[in-house]
Amino acid sequence: MTAYPAWTPASRPGIVPLHPYGFGTILGRSFVALRHNPKVLLGFALITQTAAYLILTAAVAGAAVASFTRLDTVAPGSDDYDAILAGSIVLTAATALVLGVATGALSVIVQGVVVAEVAHAVVSEKPTLKAVWGRVKPVVWRLIGYSALTLLATVVALGVLAGIVALLVMSVLWLGILVGILAVLGLIVVALWLAAKLFLVPSVIILERSPVFRAIGRSWRLTRGRFWSTLGVVVVISVAFSIIAQIISIPFSLIGSLVPAILAPTGETESGALIGVIGVQIIGQFGILLVQCIALVVQSTSAVLVYVDARMRVEALDHDLQTYVEARDAGATDLDDPYLVGVGRVVARPAPFGAQEQSGYGGVSSYGAPAASPVYGAPAGSPVYGAPAGSPGYGAPAASPVYGAPAGSPGYGAPAGDAPPPPPVPAPNAPPTPHPQSPTTWAAPGSNGDA
């Protein structure tokens, strides 16, 4: 008895199809991830960024208050006053810079969590924050190191260019201004180019567990041939959320400027007006912070999708992901990480069928037929499908009897000369042959022939 396999339901679809996709799919599905696992993505990002913003604001404000209040103990205009003022400015700026770098490190951690969660969402998995952090934790210092490296490179590049422009301005004013304008335009171009080429570095660090410099080279190779689409994703998402942030901030700025006039129309400073202004500013900043968190999540999600699409096209990652999904849904355990199976391999995609020669795919005249066969499946030289070479009829042997004919009678396809030719058959409906008449005998119409 034949045993048939049990029916199993189709695999659950992830946030993207498991085959290469295009620019529109990447943009559209970058927002879908927010609905897939909002607690891990948006919740973690919002809590982390809010905490970092509050700590940064409180620390900078505390440093400023502690340093600038010392100015009340000295006389304005004195040497001590100027020294304390300069020291207070430097201390406040240094505090803001250090805490700003720390806040940037937290943003990188948020980006790493988003990358790990979206990688699970591609194969229709919904992990907890603990499981996602377990994937990010071993490489978190690599992410922070990459963030510090980019910050250091940016500061050095800006410092060098600013020094060159300053020297030129002091020597030749118009030349310094011209070089400054060209430097700004060049920095914009270089920044966009590097943003696209290094867009996949966090994804490579987390999903492939690569060191920083190896991840940089890997991102450079994966974006080869996909520069413009990657740059389009970066620019579209950045510009869109910048516009949204401006739309949110402008109304709150207007309201903040009108609140003092409404609560204190005489111009006197009142505690109610001050509290109202602070409340409006806090609400506006919270709205901007929410937009920034969503932008960070969407930007990180798009980076993962660009990474997955690039590996599908070059390394056939879609086959590895499909194999993993089918094995997992069939009940298999202890499966290998599909993102580590085919790292670095190159798989050539088959050419389309229409790209072959006109003689047919693989050198045949019709699909599956030899090039010299006039009919599908017939040997060369056969006039009829399936007939032996040289036979006149459709598959019948040369001496086969006609169906229903007596034995020994000439059959279908018998060679000429084995039987006498049949008598001629008169044509149907032929007129009878008239009797011969005498050439002198003639009868007029209507007569009895005696004339």
VODO-449191 format. One record per residue (C-alpha): chain; z negated, x, y; residue number from 1. Coordinates in steps of 0.02 Angstrom, whole numbers. Layout:
residues N
+-------+--------+--------+--------+-----+
! chain !     up !   east !  north !   n !
+-------+--------+--------+--------+-----+
!     A !      Z !      X !      Y ! NUM !
...
+-------+--------+--------+--------+-----+
END
This chain:
residues 451
+-------+--------+--------+--------+-----+
! chain !     up !   east !  north !   n !
+-------+--------+--------+--------+-----+
!     A !      0 !      0 !      0 !   1 !
!     A !     49 !     69 !    169 !   2 !
!     A !    -93 !     84 !    294 !   3 !
!     A !    -42 !     46 !    474 !   4 !
!     A !   -135 !    127 !    619 !   5 !
!     A !   -258 !     18 !    712 !   6 !
!     A !   -206 !    -52 !    880 !   7 !
!     A !   -281 !     37 !   1030 !   8 !
!     A !   -271 !    -21 !   1211 !   9 !
!     A !   -173 !     76 !   1340 !  10 !
!     A !   -262 !    214 !   1433 !  11 !
!     A !   -345 !    168 !   1596 !  12 !
!     A !   -240 !    218 !   1747 !  13 !
!     A !   -312 !    342 !   1871 !  14 !
!     A !   -289 !    344 !   2059 !  15 !
!     A !   -116 !    422 !   2037 !  16 !
!     A !     17 !    408 !   1901 !  17 !
!     A !     22 !    552 !   1778 !  18 !
!     A !    193 !    615 !   1831 !  19 !
!     A !    257 !    705 !   1986 !  20 !
!     A !    249 !    598 !   2143 !  21 !
!     A !    305 !    611 !   2322 !  22 !
!     A !    244 !    620 !   2501 !  23 !
!     A !    209 !    434 !   2521 !  24 !
!     A !    107 !    426 !   2361 !  25 !
!     A !     -2 !    571 !   2417 !  26 !
!     A !    -38 !    491 !   2585 !  27 !
!     A !    -70 !    318 !   2513 !  28 !
!     A !   -178 !    371 !   2367 !  29 !
!     A !   -283 !    486 !   2476 !  30 !
!     A !   -365 !    329 !   2545 !  31 !
!     A !   -379 !    246 !   2373 !  32 !
!     A !   -506 !    377 !   2319 !  33 !
!     A !   -630 !    307 !   2445 !  34 !
!     A !   -633 !    143 !   2349 !  35 !
!     A !   -638 !    228 !   2179 !  36 !
!     A !   -810 !    308 !   2200 !  37 !
!     A !   -878 !    276 !   2375 !  38 !
!     A !  -1058 !    325 !   2335 !  39 !
!     A !  -1010 !    502 !   2286 !  40 !
!     A !   -872 !    527 !   2412 !  41 !
!     A !   -912 !    437 !   2574 !  42 !
!     A !  -1099 !    419 !   2543 !  43 !
!     A !  -1131 !    603 !   2508 !  44 !
!     A !  -1017 !    658 !   2650 !  45 !
!     A !  -1098 !    539 !   2776 !  46 !
!     A !  -1276 !    586 !   2730 !  47 !
!     A !  -1241 !    772 !   2731 !  48 !
!     A !  -1143 !    773 !   2893 !  49 !
!     A !  -1269 !    661 !   2981 !  50 !
!     A !  -1414 !    771 !   2929 !  51 !
!     A !  -1320 !    927 !   2985 !  52 !
!     A !  -1277 !    847 !   3152 !  53 !
!     A !  -1456 !    793 !   3186 !  54 !
!     A !  -1527 !    963 !   3137 !  55 !
!     A !  -1398 !   1052 !   3245 !  56 !
!     A !  -1431 !    941 !   3396 !  57 !
!     A !  -1619 !    952 !   3381 !  58 !
!     A !  -1618 !   1141 !   3357 !  59 !
!     A !  -1502 !   1175 !   3504 !  60 !
!     A !  -1598 !   1056 !   3615 !  61 !
!     A !  -1764 !   1135 !   3565 !  62 !
!     A !  -1698 !   1311 !   3599 !  63 !
!     A !  -1630 !   1257 !   3767 !  64 !
!     A !  -1792 !   1172 !   3820 !  65 !
!     A !  -1899 !   1317 !   3762 !  66 !
!     A !  -1794 !   1446 !   3853 !  67 !
!     A !  -1747 !   1357 !   4013 !  68 !
!     A !  -1923 !   1292 !   4049 !  69 !
!     A !  -1974 !   1472 !   4080 !  70 !
!     A !  -1874 !   1463 !   4241 !  71 !
!     A !  -2012 !   1355 !   4316 !  72 !
!     A !  -2132 !   1502 !   4313 !  73 !
!     A !  -2029 !   1616 !   4427 !  74 !
!     A !  -1957 !   1599 !   4600 !  75 !
!     A !  -1773 !   1549 !   4611 !  76 !
!     A !  -1659 !   1688 !   4667 !  77 !
!     A !  -1771 !   1829 !   4608 !  78 !
!     A !  -1720 !   1962 !   4483 !  79 !
!     A !  -1834 !   1887 !   4351 !  80 !
!     A !  -1754 !   1717 !   4377 !  81 !
!     A !  -1579 !   1785 !   4348 !  82 !
!     A !  -1634 !   1882 !   4194 !  83 !
!     A !  -1722 !   1730 !   4118 !  84 !
!     A !  -1571 !   1621 !   4156 !  85 !
!     A !  -1451 !   1740 !   4071 !  86 !
!     A !  -1566 !   1760 !   3922 !  87 !
!     A !  -1586 !   1571 !   3905 !  88 !
!     A !  -1398 !   1546 !   3904 !  89 !
!     A !  -1372 !   1682 !   3773 !  90 !
!     A !  -1513 !   1615 !   3663 !  91 !
!     A !  -1449 !   1437 !   3669 !  92 !
!     A !  -1269 !   1491 !   3633 !  93 !
!     A !  -1324 !   1601 !   3487 !  94 !
!     A !  -1426 !   1458 !   3414 !  95 !
!     A !  -1279 !   1341 !   3428 !  96 !
!     A !  -1161 !   1469 !   3349 !  97 !
!     A !  -1275 !   1506 !   3200 !  98 !
!     A !  -1311 !   1324 !   3165 !  99 !
!     A !  -1128 !   1282 !   3190 ! 100 !
!     A !  -1081 !   1405 !   3053 ! 101 !
!     A !  -1215 !   1328 !   2941 ! 102 !
!     A !  -1144 !   1156 !   2976 ! 103 !
!     A !   -971 !   1220 !   2931 ! 104 !
!     A !  -1041 !   1283 !   2765 ! 105 !
!     A !  -1108 !   1109 !   2729 ! 106 !
!     A !   -935 !   1038 !   2767 ! 107 !
!     A !   -861 !   1158 !   2640 ! 108 !
!     A !   -986 !   1098 !   2510 ! 109 !
!     A !   -938 !    918 !   2548 ! 110 !
!     A !   -756 !    966 !   2526 ! 111 !
!     A !   -797 !   1045 !   2357 ! 112 !
!     A !   -884 !    887 !   2298 ! 113 !
!     A !   -734 !    783 !   2350 ! 114 !
!     A !   -614 !    899 !   2257 ! 115 !
!     A !   -716 !    890 !   2096 ! 116 !
!     A !   -732 !    700 !   2104 ! 117 !
!     A !   -548 !    669 !   2139 ! 118 !
!     A !   -501 !    782 !   1993 ! 119 !
!     A !   -600 !    662 !   1882 ! 120 !
!     A !   -523 !    511 !   1968 ! 121 !
!     A !   -347 !    572 !   1924 ! 122 !
!     A !   -390 !    548 !   1740 ! 123 !
!     A !   -483 !    385 !   1775 ! 124 !
!     A !   -660 !    451 !   1764 ! 125 !
!     A !   -804 !    401 !   1878 ! 126 !
!     A !   -937 !    536 !   1867 ! 127 !
!     A !  -1108 !    536 !   1948 ! 128 !
!     A !  -1154 !    650 !   2092 ! 129 !
!     A !  -1255 !    758 !   1971 ! 130 !
!     A !  -1103 !    784 !   1858 ! 131 !
!     A !   -993 !    826 !   2007 ! 132 !
!     A !  -1120 !    948 !   2077 ! 133 !
!     A !  -1129 !   1031 !   1906 ! 134 !
!     A !   -946 !   1074 !   1926 ! 135 !
!     A !   -961 !   1134 !   2105 ! 136 !
!     A !  -1124 !   1233 !   2091 ! 137 !
!     A !  -1054 !   1386 !   1996 ! 138 !
!     A !   -923 !   1418 !   2131 ! 139 !
!     A !  -1011 !   1356 !   2287 ! 140 !
!     A !  -1038 !   1532 !   2355 ! 141 !
!     A !   -852 !   1566 !   2336 ! 142 !
!     A !   -817 !   1414 !   2444 ! 143 !
!     A !   -941 !   1473 !   2575 ! 144 !
!     A !   -867 !   1648 !   2568 ! 145 !
!     A !   -692 !   1581 !   2595 ! 146 !
!     A !   -753 !   1478 !   2743 ! 147 !
!     A !   -839 !   1631 !   2819 ! 148 !
!     A !   -683 !   1736 !   2790 ! 149 !
!     A !   -571 !   1612 !   2882 ! 150 !
!     A !   -696 !   1599 !   3024 ! 151 !
!     A !   -707 !   1787 !   3040 ! 152 !
!     A !   -517 !   1806 !   3039 ! 153 !
!     A !   -501 !   1671 !   3172 ! 154 !
!     A !   -632 !   1751 !   3286 ! 155 !
!     A !   -555 !   1924 !   3268 ! 156 !
!     A !   -378 !   1860 !   3303 ! 157 !
!     A !   -434 !   1762 !   3456 ! 158 !
!     A !   -538 !   1907 !   3520 ! 159 !
!     A !   -397 !   2032 !   3505 ! 160 !
!     A !   -270 !   1919 !   3590 ! 161 !
!     A !   -393 !   1872 !   3727 ! 162 !
!     A !   -428 !   2057 !   3761 ! 163 !
!     A !   -242 !   2098 !   3770 ! 164 !
!     A !   -208 !   1953 !   3889 ! 165 !
!     A !   -356 !   2000 !   3999 ! 166 !
!     A !   -296 !   2180 !   4016 ! 167 !
!     A !   -120 !   2122 !   4060 ! 168 !
!     A !   -185 !   1998 !   4188 ! 169 !
!     A !   -287 !   2135 !   4273 ! 170 !
!     A !   -136 !   2250 !   4280 ! 171 !
!     A !     13 !   2134 !   4304 ! 172 !
!     A !    -34 !   1953 !   4338 ! 173 !
!     A !    131 !   1867 !   4297 ! 174 !
!     A !    154 !   1969 !   4138 ! 175 !
!     A !    -22 !   1926 !   4079 ! 176 !
!     A !      8 !   1740 !   4109 ! 177 !
!     A !    174 !   1746 !   4016 ! 178 !
!     A !     99 !   1839 !   3869 ! 179 !
!     A !    -47 !   1718 !   3867 ! 180 !
!     A !     69 !   1567 !   3856 ! 181 !
!     A !    173 !   1647 !   3719 ! 182 !
!     A !     15 !   1698 !   3625 ! 183 !
!     A !    -51 !   1519 !   3628 ! 184 !
!     A !    114 !   1450 !   3563 ! 185 !
!     A !    121 !   1585 !   3430 ! 186 !
!     A !    -58 !   1548 !   3376 ! 187 !
!     A !    -15 !   1364 !   3354 ! 188 !
!     A !    135 !   1407 !   3244 ! 189 !
!     A !     36 !   1533 !   3140 ! 190 !
!     A !   -110 !   1413 !   3122 ! 191 !
!     A !      3 !   1274 !   3056 ! 192 !
!     A !     90 !   1395 !   2937 ! 193 !
!     A !    -73 !   1462 !   2867 ! 194 !
!     A !   -148 !   1288 !   2857 ! 195 !
!     A !     -7 !   1234 !   2741 ! 196 !
!     A !     -2 !   1393 !   2637 ! 197 !
!     A !   -192 !   1398 !   2612 ! 198 !
!     A !   -214 !   1211 !   2594 ! 199 !
!     A !   -248 !   1221 !   2407 ! 200 !
!     A !   -376 !   1363 !   2406 ! 201 !
!     A !   -532 !   1252 !   2385 ! 202 !
!     A !   -447 !   1154 !   2245 ! 203 !
!     A !   -401 !   1316 !   2154 ! 204 !
!     A !   -577 !   1387 !   2173 ! 205 !
!     A !   -659 !   1232 !   2100 ! 206 !
!     A !   -535 !   1173 !   1969 ! 207 !
!     A !   -481 !   1345 !   1907 ! 208 !
!     A !   -643 !   1440 !   1947 ! 209 !
!     A !   -545 !   1577 !   2032 ! 210 !
!     A !   -614 !   1710 !   2149 ! 211 !
!     A !   -574 !   1695 !   2334 ! 212 !
!     A !   -428 !   1816 !   2348 ! 213 !
!     A !   -350 !   1759 !   2184 ! 214 !
!     A !   -364 !   1579 !   2245 ! 215 !
!     A !   -275 !   1627 !   2407 ! 216 !
!     A !   -130 !   1702 !   2309 ! 217 !
!     A !   -124 !   1553 !   2192 ! 218 !
!     A !   -116 !   1430 !   2337 ! 219 !
!     A !     22 !   1534 !   2414 ! 220 !
!     A !    126 !   1522 !   2255 ! 221 !
!     A !     96 !   1337 !   2222 ! 222 !
!     A !    152 !   1288 !   2397 ! 223 !
!     A !    312 !   1388 !   2380 ! 224 !
!     A !    457 !   1266 !   2397 ! 225 !
!     A !    338 !   1128 !   2455 ! 226 !
!     A !    291 !   1196 !   2626 ! 227 !
!     A !    357 !   1054 !   2733 ! 228 !
!     A !    284 !    915 !   2628 ! 229 !
!     A !    115 !   1002 !   2626 ! 230 !
!     A !    122 !   1031 !   2813 ! 231 !
!     A !    169 !    849 !   2838 ! 232 !
!     A !     14 !    791 !   2744 ! 233 !
!     A !    -98 !    906 !   2847 ! 234 !
!     A !    -23 !    856 !   3014 ! 235 !
!     A !    -11 !    668 !   2982 ! 236 !
!     A !   -191 !    650 !   2923 ! 237 !
!     A !   -261 !    763 !   3060 ! 238 !
!     A !   -166 !    676 !   3200 ! 239 !
!     A !   -206 !    502 !   3135 ! 240 !
!     A !   -393 !    531 !   3128 ! 241 !
!     A !   -393 !    621 !   3295 ! 242 !
!     A !   -315 !    468 !   3374 ! 243 !
!     A !   -442 !    355 !   3288 ! 244 !
!     A !   -585 !    463 !   3352 ! 245 !
!     A !   -517 !    453 !   3529 ! 246 !
!     A !   -498 !    265 !   3516 ! 247 !
!     A !   -681 !    253 !   3467 ! 248 !
!     A !   -748 !    375 !   3595 ! 249 !
!     A !   -658 !    310 !   3749 ! 250 !
!     A !   -737 !    135 !   3752 ! 251 !
!     A !   -912 !    207 !   3725 ! 252 !
!     A !   -884 !    333 !   3865 ! 253 !
!     A !   -835 !    193 !   3983 ! 254 !
!     A !   -984 !     89 !   3930 ! 255 !
!     A !  -1099 !    239 !   3952 ! 256 !
!     A !  -1036 !    262 !   4130 ! 257 !
!     A !  -1063 !     77 !   4172 ! 258 !
!     A !  -1237 !     58 !   4097 ! 259 !
!     A !  -1330 !    152 !   4236 ! 260 !
!     A !  -1244 !     49 !   4369 ! 261 !
!     A !  -1291 !   -113 !   4281 ! 262 !
!     A !  -1471 !    -68 !   4240 ! 263 !
!     A !  -1506 !     26 !   4401 ! 264 !
!     A !  -1393 !    -44 !   4538 ! 265 !
!     A !  -1496 !     36 !   4678 ! 266 !
!     A !  -1461 !    209 !   4613 ! 267 !
!     A !  -1642 !    247 !   4569 ! 268 !
!     A !  -1673 !    332 !   4405 ! 269 !
!     A !  -1761 !    214 !   4286 ! 270 !
!     A !  -1818 !    239 !   4108 ! 271 !
!     A !  -1722 !     84 !   4051 ! 272 !
!     A !  -1557 !    151 !   4118 ! 273 !
!     A !  -1588 !    320 !   4038 ! 274 !
!     A !  -1630 !    242 !   3871 ! 275 !
!     A !  -1474 !    132 !   3882 ! 276 !
!     A !  -1361 !    281 !   3914 ! 277 !
!     A !  -1438 !    378 !   3771 ! 278 !
!     A !  -1420 !    229 !   3654 ! 279 !
!     A !  -1236 !    205 !   3696 ! 280 !
!     A !  -1202 !    390 !   3671 ! 281 !
!     A !  -1290 !    392 !   3503 ! 282 !
!     A !  -1190 !    243 !   3442 ! 283 !
!     A !  -1029 !    323 !   3500 ! 284 !
!     A !  -1071 !    488 !   3418 ! 285 !
!     A !  -1116 !    399 !   3257 ! 286 !
!     A !   -946 !    312 !   3258 ! 287 !
!     A !   -857 !    477 !   3287 ! 288 !
!     A !   -961 !    558 !   3149 ! 289 !
!     A !   -910 !    419 !   3029 ! 290 !
!     A !   -727 !    447 !   3070 ! 291 !
!     A !   -748 !    634 !   3044 ! 292 !
!     A !   -828 !    605 !   2874 ! 293 !
!     A !   -686 !    490 !   2820 ! 294 !
!     A !   -560 !    617 !   2885 ! 295 !
!     A !   -644 !    757 !   2785 ! 296 !
!     A !   -640 !    652 !   2626 ! 297 !
!     A !   -459 !    599 !   2648 ! 298 !
!     A !   -402 !    775 !   2692 ! 299 !
!     A !   -490 !    848 !   2540 ! 300 !
!     A !   -419 !    711 !   2428 ! 301 !
!     A !   -243 !    745 !   2489 ! 302 !
!     A !   -268 !    931 !   2451 ! 303 !
!     A !   -312 !    890 !   2270 ! 304 !
!     A !   -162 !    775 !   2252 ! 305 !
!     A !    -44 !    907 !   2324 ! 306 !
!     A !   -119 !   1033 !   2201 ! 307 !
!     A !    -98 !    916 !   2052 ! 308 !
!     A !     81 !    871 !   2102 ! 309 !
!     A !    128 !   1055 !   2123 ! 310 !
!     A !     61 !   1099 !   1951 ! 311 !
!     A !    148 !    949 !   1873 ! 312 !
!     A !    315 !   1010 !   1939 ! 313 !
!     A !    291 !   1193 !   1893 ! 314 !
!     A !    170 !   1199 !   1748 ! 315 !
!     A !    189 !   1026 !   1666 ! 316 !
!     A !      9 !    980 !   1706 ! 317 !
!     A !     55 !    797 !   1681 ! 318 !
!     A !     75 !    827 !   1493 ! 319 !
!     A !    -95 !    911 !   1483 ! 320 !
!     A !   -178 !    769 !   1578 ! 321 !
!     A !    -92 !    636 !   1472 ! 322 !
!     A !   -144 !    724 !   1312 ! 323 !
!     A !   -323 !    734 !   1374 ! 324 !
!     A !   -328 !    550 !   1423 ! 325 !
!     A !   -257 !    491 !   1256 ! 326 !
!     A !   -376 !    599 !   1156 ! 327 !
!     A !   -525 !    544 !   1260 ! 328 !
!     A !   -483 !    359 !   1245 ! 329 !
!     A !   -459 !    382 !   1057 ! 330 !
!     A !   -641 !    437 !   1044 ! 331 !
!     A !   -623 !    627 !   1041 ! 332 !
!     A !   -766 !    731 !   1112 ! 333 !
!     A !   -788 !    912 !   1167 ! 334 !
!     A !   -614 !    914 !   1244 ! 335 !
!     A !   -552 !   1064 !   1342 ! 336 !
!     A !   -538 !   1049 !   1530 ! 337 !
!     A !   -357 !    994 !   1558 ! 338 !
!     A !   -349 !   1087 !   1724 ! 339 !
!     A !   -380 !   1253 !   1633 ! 340 !
!     A !   -258 !   1229 !   1488 ! 341 !
!     A !    -94 !   1288 !   1564 ! 342 !
!     A !   -144 !   1387 !   1718 ! 343 !
!     A !     -4 !   1502 !   1774 ! 344 !
!     A !    128 !   1452 !   1647 ! 345 !
!     A !    303 !   1404 !   1703 ! 346 !
!     A !    388 !   1257 !   1617 ! 347 !
!     A !    571 !   1221 !   1655 ! 348 !
!     A !    606 !   1038 !   1678 ! 349 !
!     A !    764 !    976 !   1586 ! 350 !
!     A !    917 !    949 !   1693 ! 351 !
!     A !    977 !    770 !   1718 ! 352 !
!     A !   1108 !    706 !   1595 ! 353 !
!     A !   1237 !    681 !   1731 ! 354 !
!     A !   1229 !    864 !   1777 ! 355 !
!     A !   1317 !    918 !   1617 ! 356 !
!     A !   1504 !    948 !   1600 ! 357 !
!     A !   1625 !    805 !   1587 ! 358 !
!     A !   1657 !    849 !   1405 ! 359 !
!     A !   1485 !    783 !   1366 ! 360 !
!     A !   1305 !    840 !   1349 ! 361 !
!     A !   1297 !    995 !   1239 ! 362 !
!     A !   1486 !   1013 !   1223 ! 363 !
!     A !   1530 !    849 !   1136 ! 364 !
!     A !   1656 !    721 !   1194 ! 365 !
!     A !   1537 !    575 !   1168 ! 366 !
!     A !   1349 !    577 !   1140 ! 367 !
!     A !   1325 !    634 !    958 ! 368 !
!     A !   1508 !    648 !    912 ! 369 !
!     A !   1599 !    813 !    878 ! 370 !
!     A !   1715 !    870 !   1015 ! 371 !
!     A !   1873 !    854 !    910 ! 372 !
!     A !   1838 !    680 !    837 ! 373 !
!     A !   1948 !    543 !    911 ! 374 !
!     A !   1826 !    409 !    852 ! 375 !
!     A !   1635 !    408 !    852 ! 376 !
!     A !   1579 !    481 !    684 ! 377 !
!     A !   1755 !    497 !    609 ! 378 !
!     A !   1816 !    665 !    538 ! 379 !
!     A !   1949 !    757 !    634 ! 380 !
!     A !   2122 !    682 !    605 ! 381 !
!     A !   2062 !    515 !    533 ! 382 !
!     A !   2158 !    369 !    607 ! 383 !
!     A !   2023 !    242 !    564 ! 384 !
!     A !   1833 !    249 !    577 ! 385 !
!     A !   1764 !    309 !    409 ! 386 !
!     A !   1933 !    326 !    320 ! 387 !
!     A !   1976 !    485 !    224 ! 388 !
!     A !   2103 !    600 !    304 ! 389 !
!     A !   2280 !    542 !    268 ! 390 !
!     A !   2238 !    369 !    199 ! 391 !
!     A !   2332 !    225 !    280 ! 392 !
!     A !   2199 !     91 !    266 ! 393 !
!     A !   2021 !     63 !    324 ! 394 !
!     A !   1918 !    155 !    197 ! 395 !
!     A !   2020 !     93 !     44 ! 396 !
!     A !   2078 !    212 !    -93 ! 397 !
!     A !   2264 !    234 !   -114 ! 398 !
!     A !   2278 !    134 !   -277 ! 399 !
!     A !   2146 !      2 !   -247 ! 400 !
!     A !   2198 !   -171 !   -310 ! 401 !
!     A !   2202 !   -317 !   -194 ! 402 !
!     A !   2047 !   -426 !   -206 ! 403 !
!     A !   2087 !   -569 !   -328 ! 404 !
!     A !   2252 !   -494 !   -393 ! 405 !
!     A !   2283 !   -474 !   -582 ! 406 !
!     A !   2247 !   -306 !   -657 ! 407 !
!     A !   2396 !   -188 !   -650 ! 408 !
!     A !   2471 !   -267 !   -496 ! 409 !
!     A !   2509 !   -155 !   -351 ! 410 !
!     A !   2360 !   -145 !   -239 ! 411 !
!     A !   2315 !   -123 !    -58 ! 412 !
!     A !   2373 !     45 !      2 ! 413 !
!     A !   2483 !     82 !   -152 ! 414 !
!     A !   2617 !    214 !   -122 ! 415 !
!     A !   2793 !    152 !    -86 ! 416 !
!     A !   2911 !    142 !   -241 ! 417 !
!     A !   2781 !     93 !   -373 ! 418 !
!     A !   2840 !    -92 !   -367 ! 419 !
!     A !   3007 !   -179 !   -325 ! 420 !
!     A !   3017 !   -247 !   -152 ! 421 !
!     A !   2982 !   -433 !   -137 ! 422 !
!     A !   3127 !   -554 !   -111 ! 423 !
!     A !   3167 !   -599 !     69 ! 424 !
!     A !   3078 !   -752 !    131 ! 425 !
!     A !   3180 !   -870 !    241 ! 426 !
!     A !   3120 !   -895 !    415 ! 427 !
!     A !   3022 !  -1054 !    435 ! 428 !
!     A !   3105 !  -1208 !    509 ! 429 !
!     A !   3279 !  -1132 !    490 ! 430 !
!     A !   3423 !  -1261 !    508 ! 431 !
!     A !   3520 !  -1299 !    346 ! 432 !
!     A !   3685 !  -1211 !    317 ! 433 !
!     A !   3831 !  -1337 !    346 ! 434 !
!     A !   3967 !  -1365 !    211 ! 435 !
!     A !   4133 !  -1282 !    248 ! 436 !
!     A !   4265 !  -1401 !    321 ! 437 !
!     A !   4452 !  -1389 !    333 ! 438 !
!     A !   4510 !  -1319 !    497 ! 439 !
!     A !   4635 !  -1469 !    518 ! 440 !
!     A !   4507 !  -1604 !    485 ! 441 !
!     A !   4435 !  -1680 !    639 ! 442 !
!     A !   4341 !  -1843 !    670 ! 443 !
!     A !   4314 !  -1918 !    838 ! 444 !
!     A !   4140 !  -1974 !    881 ! 445 !
!     A !   4108 !  -2154 !    823 ! 446 !
!     A !   4252 !  -2159 !    700 ! 447 !
!     A !   4243 !  -2171 !    510 ! 448 !
!     A !   4347 !  -2015 !    487 ! 449 !
!     A !   4511 !  -2102 !    431 ! 450 !
!     A !   4604 !  -2062 !    589 ! 451 !
+-------+--------+--------+--------+-----+
END
